[in-house]
Amino acid sequence: VAEWKVSPHGAIEKHEDNLWSVPSHLPGRPLPRRMTIARLADGRLVFHDSFAVDDKTLDEIKSWGTPAIQWVTSGGHRLEVAAFKDKLGTKTLCPAESLKKVSEKVGVDGHLADFPADPNVTLETLDGVGKTGEAVMIVKSPDGKRFNLVFADAVMNFQKIGGFPGFVFKLLGFGWGPKVVPIWKRISLTDKEKYRAHLKRLAGSPNLTRIVPCHGPVIDQGPADVLRGVADRM
Ligand SMILES: [Fe+2]
């Protein structure tokens, strides 16, 4: 059984009745990460980029819904997925393109086609991201008025950090603010223009309210313009 080892994390952010997230950092590093949770209409919970959380947080999550599925977004996000599955018994799904890397860490039970049908929560494979098959999770608020996009690595939003860690960070090919980072392009992209076009389509989604990135703060000020800018600059 993989060890359930809780790293320091923040309080639950409640974005919608069916969309929560928990901000944290990679263990021992200044890199922010976020676990995002969608609640399906039948009360089951889907975990996107899962990691261990403290008992109080877990209790609150369990009082909201039934942990059922973890979506492992790619082979790059597999640090605590085995512990998560052991602890919560979640069915574990990942993109077929990432099966090899993900299954080195956790038993995989299926892929995108096995994701449950739900009126408000869907996963859409990103165009041009053929190396990892990374998807975007799309969450409509239950009243249908707001539209949220949840990204793993395809759009990051790191905030500037200084000193030596910041210097190393830049060298590694990341950067500051909402963007498609160079290192991710090398690892994931197979067709830049197809990906750019997909981002622009997503930016045009009616009632786009929020972009929830795994890496960095939620973007809720002018998210459509932000996403168009990200697509233009990549
Ligand atoms: Fe990542």
Residues whose N, C-alpha, C, O or C-beta is under 5 A from the ligand:
A	BS01	LIG	A152 D153
